[in-house]
Amino acid sequence: MGKISWGSYAYIQYSIEKIPSEDVQTALQEAFDEVAHLTYEPIFMTATIATVVIIVLSIIFRGPFKQDAIEENESLEK
């Protein structure tokens, strides 16, 4: 168990697969999957929410941004 405690995701998976007891292997795999899920879910949820907010803001401000670009081009041409 001490050898499994630290290492990369692939190494931990490999180490779990090498455990001779299938019950222990299954329990560790389930625990590892749960920890990975609890760790990465907030990151993906934050990224998803940020993406939706950016898309909504882009749609809301599309008109003003376009108008600003037109006005800037007109002022540069003068």
Protein Blocks (a to p, Z undefined) as FASTA:
>chain_A
ZZmmgccfklmmmmmmmpmblklmmmmmmmmmmmmmmmmmmmmmmmmmmmmmmmmmmmmm
mmmmmmmmmmmmmmmmZZ
